[in-house]
Amino acid sequence: MNKFKQTLAVAMFAFSSVALANGVMMEMFQMNKHMGAFNRAQTAEEFQESAKQFLVQAEKAKNTMPASLGGDQELFKGYQAGMQEVIDEVKKAEELAKQDKLEEAKMAVSRLNGLKKKYHSEYK
């Protein structure tokens, strides 16, 4: 039994180390999932829910340094500025959805793919 507990403790430590080393990987995965949901939304309410969830993950990602930056604070500031630009775009779209302007909200988030490509090439 004691051997099992030791093995479990080592496995948990290893998993948590890998999770921390990945930095923002999980948040980015979730953000990408919600980006797809923006276009699939059938109602303004569905869009708003996806936007809300996206923004939660984006804020987490903004405050977490990606492992790829290697602890460089100057690069992290640029990364955070890029994340804020993404957050601002989604907030604009969310406001349109709140006004029941679903198609306009979808158009507003169409810029996200360009931002994703731009910032992934700089910070990934």
DSSP file (Angstrom, degrees, kcal/mol; ACC not computed):
  #  RESIDUE AA STRUCTURE BP1 BP2  ACC     N-H-->O    O-->H-N    N-H-->O    O-->H-N    TCO  KAPPA ALPHA  PHI   PSI    X-CA   Y-CA   Z-CA
    1    1 A M     >        0   0    0      0, 0.0     4,-2.1     0, 0.0     5,-0.2   0.000 360.0 360.0 360.0 -42.1    0.0    0.0    0.0
    2    2 A N  H  >  +     0   0    0      1,-0.2     4,-2.1     2,-0.2     5,-0.2   0.884 360.0  53.2 -63.0 -38.4    2.8    2.4    0.9
    3    3 A K  H  > S+     0   0    0      1,-0.2     4,-2.5     2,-0.2    -1,-0.2   0.893 107.2  52.6 -62.6 -40.5    4.5    1.7   -2.5
    4    4 A F  H  > S+     0   0    0      1,-0.2     4,-2.7     2,-0.2    -2,-0.2   0.915 108.4  49.8 -61.6 -44.2    1.2    2.6   -4.2
    5    5 A K  H  X S+     0   0    0     -4,-2.1     4,-2.5     2,-0.2    -1,-0.2   0.889 111.1  49.4 -63.1 -40.0    1.0    5.9   -2.4
    6    6 A Q  H  X S+     0   0    0     -4,-2.1     4,-2.4     2,-0.2    -2,-0.2   0.924 112.1  47.7 -65.1 -43.9    4.6    6.7   -3.4
    7    7 A T  H  X S+     0   0    0     -4,-2.5     4,-2.5     1,-0.2    -2,-0.2   0.914 112.5  49.3 -62.9 -43.0    3.9    5.9   -7.0
    8    8 A L  H  X S+     0   0    0     -4,-2.7     4,-2.5     2,-0.2    -2,-0.2   0.911 110.6  50.1 -62.7 -43.1    0.7    8.0   -6.9
    9    9 A A  H  X S+     0   0    0     -4,-2.5     4,-2.3     2,-0.2    -2,-0.2   0.911 111.7  47.9 -62.9 -43.2    2.6   10.9   -5.4
   10   10 A V  H  X S+     0   0    0     -4,-2.4     4,-2.6     2,-0.2    -2,-0.2   0.915 112.2  49.8 -64.0 -43.1    5.3   10.7   -8.0
   11   11 A A  H  X S+     0   0    0     -4,-2.5     4,-2.5     1,-0.2    -2,-0.2   0.908 111.3  48.5 -62.8 -42.4    2.8   10.5  -10.8
   12   12 A M  H  X S+     0   0    0     -4,-2.5     4,-2.5     2,-0.2    -1,-0.2   0.906 112.1  49.0 -65.5 -40.9    0.8   13.5   -9.5
   13   13 A F  H  X S+     0   0    0     -4,-2.3     4,-2.2     2,-0.2    -2,-0.2   0.927 112.2  48.3 -63.5 -44.6    4.0   15.5   -9.1
   14   14 A A  H  X S+     0   0    0     -4,-2.6     4,-2.2     1,-0.2    -2,-0.2   0.917 112.4  48.8 -62.5 -43.4    5.1   14.7  -12.7
   15   15 A F  H  X S+     0   0    0     -4,-2.5     4,-2.5     1,-0.2    -1,-0.2   0.915 111.3  48.9 -63.6 -43.3    1.7   15.5  -14.1
   16   16 A S  H  X S+     0   0    0     -4,-2.5     4,-2.3     1,-0.2    -1,-0.2   0.866 110.0  52.4 -66.9 -34.2    1.6   18.9  -12.3
   17   17 A S  H  X S+     0   0    0     -4,-2.2     4,-2.4     2,-0.2    -1,-0.2   0.914 110.7  47.2 -65.6 -42.6    5.1   19.7  -13.5
   18   18 A V  H  X S+     0   0    0     -4,-2.2     4,-1.7     2,-0.2    -2,-0.2   0.919 111.6  51.3 -64.1 -42.8    4.1   19.0  -17.1
   19   19 A A  H  < S+     0   0    0     -4,-2.5     4,-0.4     1,-0.2    -2,-0.2   0.914 112.7  45.2 -61.6 -43.1    0.9   21.1  -16.7
   20   20 A L  H >< S+     0   0    0     -4,-2.3     3,-1.2     1,-0.2    -1,-0.2   0.884 109.4  55.6 -68.1 -37.4    2.9   24.0  -15.4
   21   21 A A  H 3< S+     0   0    0     -4,-2.4    -1,-0.2     1,-0.3    46,-0.2   0.822  99.5  61.1 -65.3 -30.3    5.5   23.7  -18.1
   22   22 A N  T >< S-     0   0    0     -4,-1.7     3,-1.2     1,-0.2     2,-0.7   0.667  84.6-173.7 -71.8 -14.7    2.9   23.9  -20.7
   23   23 A G  T <   +     0   0    0     -3,-1.2     3,-0.3    -4,-0.4    -1,-0.2  -0.414  68.6   1.7  63.8-105.3    2.0   27.4  -19.4
   24   24 A V  T 3> S+     0   0    0     -2,-0.7     4,-2.7     1,-0.2    -1,-0.3   0.210  94.7 113.8-103.3  13.8   -1.1   28.5  -21.3
   25   25 A M  H <> S+     0   0    0     -3,-1.2     4,-2.3     1,-0.2    -1,-0.2   0.906  79.9  45.3 -56.1 -47.0   -1.7   25.4  -23.5
   26   26 A M  H  > S+     0   0    0     -3,-0.3     4,-2.3     1,-0.2    -1,-0.2   0.907 113.1  50.0 -66.6 -41.2   -5.0   24.4  -21.8
   27   27 A E  H  > S+     0   0    0      1,-0.2     4,-2.7     2,-0.2    -1,-0.2   0.916 111.3  49.4 -62.4 -42.2   -6.3   28.0  -21.9
   28   28 A M  H  X S+     0   0    0     -4,-2.7     4,-2.5     2,-0.2    -2,-0.2   0.896 109.2  52.4 -64.5 -39.7   -5.4   28.3  -25.6
   29   29 A F  H  X S+     0   0    0     -4,-2.3     4,-1.9    -5,-0.3    -1,-0.2   0.932 112.0  45.7 -59.8 -46.0   -7.2   25.0  -26.3
   30   30 A Q  H  X S+     0   0    0     -4,-2.3     4,-2.1     2,-0.2    -2,-0.2   0.892 110.8  52.8 -65.7 -40.3  -10.3   26.2  -24.6
   31   31 A M  H  X S+     0   0    0     -4,-2.7     4,-2.0     1,-0.2    -1,-0.2   0.922 108.7  50.3 -61.1 -42.9  -10.2   29.6  -26.3
   32   32 A N  H  X S+     0   0    0     -4,-2.5     4,-1.7     1,-0.2    -1,-0.2   0.891 107.9  53.8 -62.3 -39.8   -9.9   27.8  -29.7
   33   33 A K  H  X S+     0   0    0     -4,-1.9     4,-1.3     1,-0.2    -1,-0.2   0.916 110.4  46.1 -59.4 -44.3  -13.0   25.7  -28.8
   34   34 A H  H  X S+     0   0    0     -4,-2.1     4,-1.5     1,-0.2    -1,-0.2   0.792 103.9  62.5 -73.8 -27.0  -15.0   28.8  -28.0
   35   35 A M  H  X S+     0   0    0     -4,-2.0     4,-1.0     1,-0.2     3,-0.3   0.922 105.2  47.7 -60.7 -42.3  -13.9   30.5  -31.2
   36   36 A G  H  X S+     0   0    0     -4,-1.7     4,-1.3     1,-0.2    -1,-0.2   0.868 107.2  56.9 -64.1 -35.9  -15.6   27.7  -33.1
   37   37 A A  H  X S+     0   0    0     -4,-1.3     4,-1.1     1,-0.2    -1,-0.2   0.794  95.8  65.6 -67.6 -27.9  -18.7   28.1  -31.0
   38   38 A F  H >< S+     0   0    0     -4,-1.5     3,-0.6    -3,-0.3    -1,-0.2   0.952 106.5  40.9 -57.4 -48.8  -18.9   31.8  -32.0
   39   39 A N  H 3< S+     0   0    0     -4,-1.0    -1,-0.2     1,-0.2    -2,-0.2   0.771 114.8  51.7 -73.7 -25.8  -19.7   30.8  -35.6
   40   40 A R  H 3< S+     0   0    0     -4,-1.3    -1,-0.2     6,-0.1    -2,-0.2   0.585  80.3 121.7 -85.1  -9.7  -22.0   27.9  -34.6
   41   41 A A    <<  -     0   0    0     -4,-1.1     3,-0.1    -3,-0.6    65,-0.0  -0.296  41.3-171.6 -59.2 131.1  -24.1   30.1  -32.3
   42   42 A Q  S    S+     0   0    0      1,-0.1     2,-0.3    60,-0.0    -1,-0.2   0.646  70.2  33.1 -95.3 -20.5  -27.7   30.0  -33.4
   43   43 A T  S  > S-     0   0    0      1,-0.1     4,-2.0    59,-0.1     5,-0.1  -0.903  81.3-115.0-133.7 161.6  -28.8   32.7  -31.0
   44   44 A A  H  > S+     0   0    0     -2,-0.3     4,-2.6     1,-0.2     5,-0.2   0.841 117.3  57.2 -62.6 -32.9  -27.3   35.8  -29.4
   45   45 A E  H  > S+     0   0    0      2,-0.2     4,-2.2     1,-0.2    -1,-0.2   0.908 105.4  48.9 -66.3 -41.7  -27.6   34.1  -26.0
   46   46 A E  H  > S+     0   0    0      2,-0.2     4,-2.2     1,-0.2    -2,-0.2   0.914 112.0  49.9 -62.5 -41.9  -25.4   31.2  -27.2
   47   47 A F  H  X S+     0   0    0     -4,-2.0     4,-2.7     1,-0.2    -2,-0.2   0.930 109.7  50.6 -61.7 -45.7  -22.9   33.6  -28.6
   48   48 A Q  H  X S+     0   0    0     -4,-2.6     4,-2.7     1,-0.2    -1,-0.2   0.888 108.9  51.5 -61.3 -39.6  -22.8   35.5  -25.3
   49   49 A E  H  X S+     0   0    0     -4,-2.2     4,-2.3     2,-0.2    -1,-0.2   0.919 111.6  46.8 -64.5 -42.7  -22.2   32.3  -23.4
   50   50 A S  H  X S+     0   0    0     -4,-2.2     4,-2.8     2,-0.2    -2,-0.2   0.905 112.5  50.5 -64.4 -40.4  -19.3   31.4  -25.6
   51   51 A A  H  X S+     0   0    0     -4,-2.7     4,-2.8     2,-0.2    -2,-0.2   0.915 109.2  51.3 -63.1 -42.7  -17.9   34.9  -25.3
   52   52 A K  H  X S+     0   0    0     -4,-2.7     4,-1.7     1,-0.2    -2,-0.2   0.934 113.7  43.7 -60.0 -47.1  -18.2   34.7  -21.5
   53   53 A Q  H  X S+     0   0    0     -4,-2.3     4,-1.9     1,-0.2    -2,-0.2   0.892 112.9  52.5 -66.5 -40.0  -16.3   31.4  -21.4
   54   54 A F  H  X S+     0   0    0     -4,-2.8     4,-2.8     1,-0.2    -2,-0.2   0.930 108.2  51.1 -59.6 -46.2  -13.7   32.6  -24.0
   55   55 A L  H  X S+     0   0    0     -4,-2.8     4,-2.4     1,-0.2    -1,-0.2   0.850 106.0  54.7 -64.5 -35.3  -13.0   35.7  -21.9
   56   56 A V  H  X S+     0   0    0     -4,-1.7     4,-1.8     2,-0.2    -1,-0.2   0.950 113.9  41.3 -60.6 -48.2  -12.5   33.7  -18.7
   57   57 A Q  H  X S+     0   0    0     -4,-1.9     4,-2.7     1,-0.2    -2,-0.2   0.883 113.1  53.8 -68.2 -38.0   -9.9   31.6  -20.5
   58   58 A A  H  X S+     0   0    0     -4,-2.8     4,-2.5     2,-0.2    -1,-0.2   0.890 108.0  50.0 -65.1 -39.1   -8.3   34.6  -22.2
   59   59 A E  H  X S+     0   0    0     -4,-2.4     4,-1.5     2,-0.2    -1,-0.2   0.905 111.5  48.9 -65.5 -40.6   -7.9   36.4  -18.9
   60   60 A K  H  < S+     0   0    0     -4,-1.8     4,-0.3    -5,-0.2     3,-0.3   0.941 113.3  47.2 -61.2 -46.3   -6.2   33.3  -17.4
   61   61 A A  H >< S+     0   0    0     -4,-2.7     3,-1.2     1,-0.2    -2,-0.2   0.883 107.6  56.4 -63.6 -38.8   -3.9   33.1  -20.5
   62   62 A K  H 3< S+     0   0    0     -4,-2.5    -1,-0.2     1,-0.3    -2,-0.2   0.851 110.0  45.2 -61.3 -34.6   -3.1   36.8  -20.3
   63   63 A N  T 3< S+     0   0    0     -4,-1.5     2,-0.5    -3,-0.3    -1,-0.3   0.372 101.9  78.1 -93.3   4.3   -1.9   36.4  -16.8
   64   64 A T  S <  S-     0   0    0     -3,-1.2   -40,-0.1    -4,-0.3    -1,-0.0  -0.961  78.4-131.1-117.3 125.8    0.2   33.2  -17.4
   65   65 A M        -     0   0    0     -2,-0.5    -3,-0.1   -42,-0.1     2,-0.1  -0.605  26.0-122.5 -75.7 125.9    3.6   33.4  -19.1
   66   66 A P    >   -     0   0    0      0, 0.0     3,-1.7     0, 0.0     5,-0.5  -0.392  15.2-126.0 -63.4 143.5    3.9   30.9  -21.9
   67   67 A A  G >  S+     0   0    0      1,-0.3     3,-1.7   -45,-0.3   -44,-0.1   0.817 107.1  69.6 -59.2 -30.3    6.8   28.5  -21.4
   68   68 A S  G 3  S+     0   0    0      1,-0.3    -1,-0.3   -46,-0.2    56,-0.1   0.674  88.2  64.2 -64.9 -16.5    8.0   29.5  -24.9
   69   69 A L  G X  S-     0   0    0     -3,-1.7     3,-2.0    55,-0.0    -1,-0.3   0.586  94.8-142.6 -84.6  -9.8    8.9   32.9  -23.6
   70   70 A G  T <   -     0   0    0     -3,-1.7     3,-0.1    -4,-0.3    -3,-0.1   0.774  63.7 -57.9  57.3  29.8   11.5   31.5  -21.3
   71   71 A G  T 3  S+     0   0    0     -5,-0.5     2,-0.7     1,-0.2    -1,-0.3   0.535  89.3 153.9  81.5   5.6   10.8   33.9  -18.5
   72   72 A D    <>  -     0   0    0     -3,-2.0     4,-2.0     1,-0.2    -1,-0.2  -0.584  29.3-163.2 -73.7 110.2   11.5   37.0  -20.6
   73   73 A Q  H  > S+     0   0    0     -2,-0.7     4,-1.9     1,-0.2    -1,-0.2   0.829  86.4  54.7 -66.5 -33.9    9.5   39.8  -19.0
   74   74 A E  H  > S+     0   0    0      2,-0.2     4,-1.6     1,-0.2    -1,-0.2   0.931 110.4  45.6 -66.4 -44.3    9.7   42.1  -22.1
   75   75 A L  H  > S+     0   0    0      1,-0.2     4,-2.6     2,-0.2    -2,-0.2   0.886 109.8  56.4 -62.7 -37.6    8.3   39.4  -24.3
   76   76 A F  H  X S+     0   0    0     -4,-2.0     4,-2.8     1,-0.2    -1,-0.2   0.881 103.3  53.6 -63.0 -38.4    5.6   38.7  -21.7
   77   77 A K  H  X S+     0   0    0     -4,-1.9     4,-2.0     2,-0.2    -1,-0.2   0.914 110.6  46.7 -62.1 -42.3    4.5   42.4  -21.8
   78   78 A G  H  X S+     0   0    0     -4,-1.6     4,-2.2     2,-0.2    -2,-0.2   0.904 111.7  51.1 -64.8 -41.5    4.1   42.1  -25.6
   79   79 A Y  H  X S+     0   0    0     -4,-2.6     4,-2.5     1,-0.2    -2,-0.2   0.920 109.7  50.0 -59.8 -45.3    2.3   38.8  -25.2
   80   80 A Q  H  X S+     0   0    0     -4,-2.8     4,-2.3     1,-0.2    -1,-0.2   0.880 108.5  52.4 -63.8 -37.7   -0.1   40.4  -22.7
   81   81 A A  H  X S+     0   0    0     -4,-2.0     4,-1.8     2,-0.2    -1,-0.2   0.905 110.1  49.1 -64.0 -40.5   -0.7   43.4  -25.0
   82   82 A G  H  X S+     0   0    0     -4,-2.2     4,-1.9     2,-0.2    -2,-0.2   0.905 110.5  49.9 -64.1 -42.0   -1.6   40.9  -27.8
   83   83 A M  H  X S+     0   0    0     -4,-2.5     4,-2.7     1,-0.2    -2,-0.2   0.883 108.2  53.7 -64.1 -37.6   -4.0   39.0  -25.4
   84   84 A Q  H  X S+     0   0    0     -4,-2.3     4,-2.7     2,-0.2    -1,-0.2   0.881 105.6  53.6 -65.0 -36.5   -5.6   42.3  -24.4
   85   85 A E  H  X S+     0   0    0     -4,-1.8     4,-1.9     2,-0.2    -1,-0.2   0.915 110.4  46.9 -62.4 -42.2   -6.2   43.0  -28.1
   86   86 A V  H  X S+     0   0    0     -4,-1.9     4,-2.1     2,-0.2    -2,-0.2   0.932 112.1  50.2 -63.1 -46.5   -8.0   39.7  -28.5
   87   87 A I  H  X S+     0   0    0     -4,-2.7     4,-2.4     1,-0.2    -2,-0.2   0.909 108.9  52.1 -59.0 -44.1  -10.0   40.3  -25.3
   88   88 A D  H  X S+     0   0    0     -4,-2.7     4,-2.1     1,-0.2    -1,-0.2   0.893 107.8  51.7 -61.5 -40.6  -11.1   43.7  -26.5
   89   89 A E  H  X S+     0   0    0     -4,-1.9     4,-2.0     1,-0.2    -1,-0.2   0.917 111.3  46.7 -62.4 -43.2  -12.3   42.3  -29.8
   90   90 A V  H  X S+     0   0    0     -4,-2.1     4,-2.7     1,-0.2    -2,-0.2   0.878 109.7  53.8 -69.1 -36.5  -14.4   39.6  -28.1
   91   91 A K  H  X S+     0   0    0     -4,-2.4     4,-2.0     2,-0.2    -1,-0.2   0.895 107.8  50.8 -64.3 -38.8  -15.8   42.2  -25.7
   92   92 A K  H  X S+     0   0    0     -4,-2.1     4,-1.8     2,-0.2    -2,-0.2   0.933 112.6  46.4 -61.7 -45.0  -16.9   44.3  -28.7
   93   93 A A  H  X S+     0   0    0     -4,-2.0     4,-2.3     1,-0.2    -2,-0.2   0.889 108.9  55.3 -65.1 -38.8  -18.6   41.3  -30.2
   94   94 A E  H  X S+     0   0    0     -4,-2.7     4,-2.1     1,-0.2    -1,-0.2   0.892 105.6  52.5 -61.5 -39.8  -20.2   40.4  -26.9
   95   95 A E  H  X S+     0   0    0     -4,-2.0     4,-1.1     2,-0.2    -1,-0.2   0.899 108.1  50.9 -63.2 -40.4  -21.8   43.9  -26.7
   96   96 A L  H  <>S+     0   0    0     -4,-1.8     5,-2.4     1,-0.2     3,-0.5   0.914 109.4  50.6 -62.7 -41.7  -23.2   43.4  -30.2
   97   97 A A  H ><5S+     0   0    0     -4,-2.3     3,-1.9     1,-0.2    -2,-0.2   0.874 104.7  57.2 -64.0 -36.4  -24.7   40.1  -29.2
   98   98 A K  H 3<5S+     0   0    0     -4,-2.1    -1,-0.2     1,-0.3    -2,-0.2   0.792 104.3  53.1 -64.0 -26.4  -26.2   41.7  -26.1
   99   99 A Q  T 3<5S-     0   0    0     -4,-1.1    -1,-0.3    -3,-0.5    -2,-0.2   0.264 123.8-109.8 -89.1  11.1  -28.0   44.1  -28.5
  100  100 A D  T < 5S+     0   0    0     -3,-1.9     2,-0.7     1,-0.2    -3,-0.2   0.807  78.2 135.2  64.1  33.1  -29.3   41.0  -30.4
  101  101 A K     >< +     0   0    0     -5,-2.4     4,-2.2     1,-0.2     5,-0.2  -0.623  19.6 161.7-107.9  69.1  -27.0   41.7  -33.4
  102  102 A L  H  > S+     0   0    0     -2,-0.7     4,-2.5     1,-0.2     5,-0.2   0.907  70.3  48.2 -60.3 -48.5  -25.8   38.1  -33.8
  103  103 A E  H  > S+     0   0    0      1,-0.2     4,-2.1     2,-0.2    -1,-0.2   0.894 112.9  48.8 -63.8 -39.0  -24.5   38.4  -37.4
  104  104 A E  H  > S+     0   0    0      2,-0.2     4,-2.1     1,-0.2    -1,-0.2   0.880 110.1  52.6 -66.4 -36.9  -22.7   41.6  -36.6
  105  105 A A  H  X S+     0   0    0     -4,-2.2     4,-1.6     2,-0.2    -2,-0.2   0.912 108.6  50.1 -63.8 -42.4  -21.2   39.9  -33.5
  106  106 A K  H  X S+     0   0    0     -4,-2.5     4,-0.5     1,-0.2    -2,-0.2   0.893 110.4  50.1 -63.3 -39.2  -20.0   37.0  -35.7
  107  107 A M  H >< S+     0   0    0     -4,-2.1     3,-0.9     1,-0.2     4,-0.4   0.887 106.2  56.9 -64.8 -37.6  -18.4   39.5  -38.1
  108  108 A A  H >< S+     0   0    0     -4,-2.1     3,-0.7     1,-0.3    -1,-0.2   0.861 107.6  46.6 -64.2 -35.9  -16.7   41.2  -35.2
  109  109 A V  H >< S+     0   0    0     -4,-1.6     3,-1.8     1,-0.2     4,-0.4   0.539  87.3  88.3 -84.7  -4.5  -14.9   38.0  -34.1
  110  110 A S  T X< S+     0   0    0     -3,-0.9     3,-0.6    -4,-0.5     4,-0.4   0.755  79.6  64.6 -63.7 -20.7  -13.9   37.1  -37.6
  111  111 A R  T <> S+     0   0    0     -3,-0.7     4,-1.9    -4,-0.4     3,-0.3   0.654  81.1  82.7 -73.7 -15.7  -10.7   39.2  -37.0
  112  112 A L  H <> S+     0   0    0     -3,-1.8     4,-3.0     1,-0.2    -1,-0.2   0.861  83.2  57.3 -60.7 -38.0   -9.6   36.7  -34.3
  113  113 A N  H <> S+     0   0    0     -3,-0.6     4,-2.3    -4,-0.4    -1,-0.2   0.906 107.4  48.5 -61.9 -39.8   -8.1   34.3  -36.7
  114  114 A G  H  > S+     0   0    0     -4,-0.4     4,-2.4    -3,-0.3    -1,-0.2   0.909 112.9  47.4 -64.2 -41.8   -5.8   37.0  -38.1
  115  115 A L  H  X S+     0   0    0     -4,-1.9     4,-2.8     2,-0.2     5,-0.3   0.896 110.0  54.0 -65.1 -39.5   -4.8   38.0  -34.5
  116  116 A K  H  X S+     0   0    0     -4,-3.0     4,-2.4     1,-0.2     5,-0.2   0.940 111.0  44.8 -59.9 -48.2   -4.2   34.3  -33.7
  117  117 A K  H  X S+     0   0    0     -4,-2.3     4,-1.9     2,-0.2    -2,-0.2   0.924 114.4  49.9 -62.1 -44.9   -1.9   33.9  -36.6
  118  118 A K  H  X S+     0   0    0     -4,-2.4     4,-1.0     1,-0.2    -2,-0.2   0.953 117.3  37.4 -59.7 -52.8   -0.1   37.1  -35.9
  119  119 A Y  H  X S+     0   0    0     -4,-2.8     4,-2.7     1,-0.2     5,-0.3   0.798 112.2  57.1 -77.7 -28.3    0.6   36.5  -32.2
  120  120 A H  H  X S+     0   0    0     -4,-2.4     4,-2.0    -5,-0.3    -1,-0.2   0.900 105.9  52.0 -66.3 -37.7    1.2   32.8  -32.5
  121  121 A S  H  < S+     0   0    0     -4,-1.9    -1,-0.2    -5,-0.2    -2,-0.2   0.816 117.2  39.7 -67.2 -27.3    4.0   33.6  -35.0
  122  122 A E  H  < S+     0   0    0     -4,-1.0    -2,-0.2    -5,-0.2    -1,-0.2   0.840 131.2  19.7 -87.0 -36.2    5.5   36.0  -32.4
  123  123 A Y  H  <        0   0    0     -4,-2.7    -3,-0.2     1,-0.1    -2,-0.2   0.458 360.0 360.0-121.6  -2.0    5.0   34.2  -29.1
  124  124 A K     <        0   0    0     -4,-2.0    -1,-0.1    -5,-0.3    -3,-0.1   0.478 360.0 360.0 -89.1 360.0    4.5   30.5  -29.7
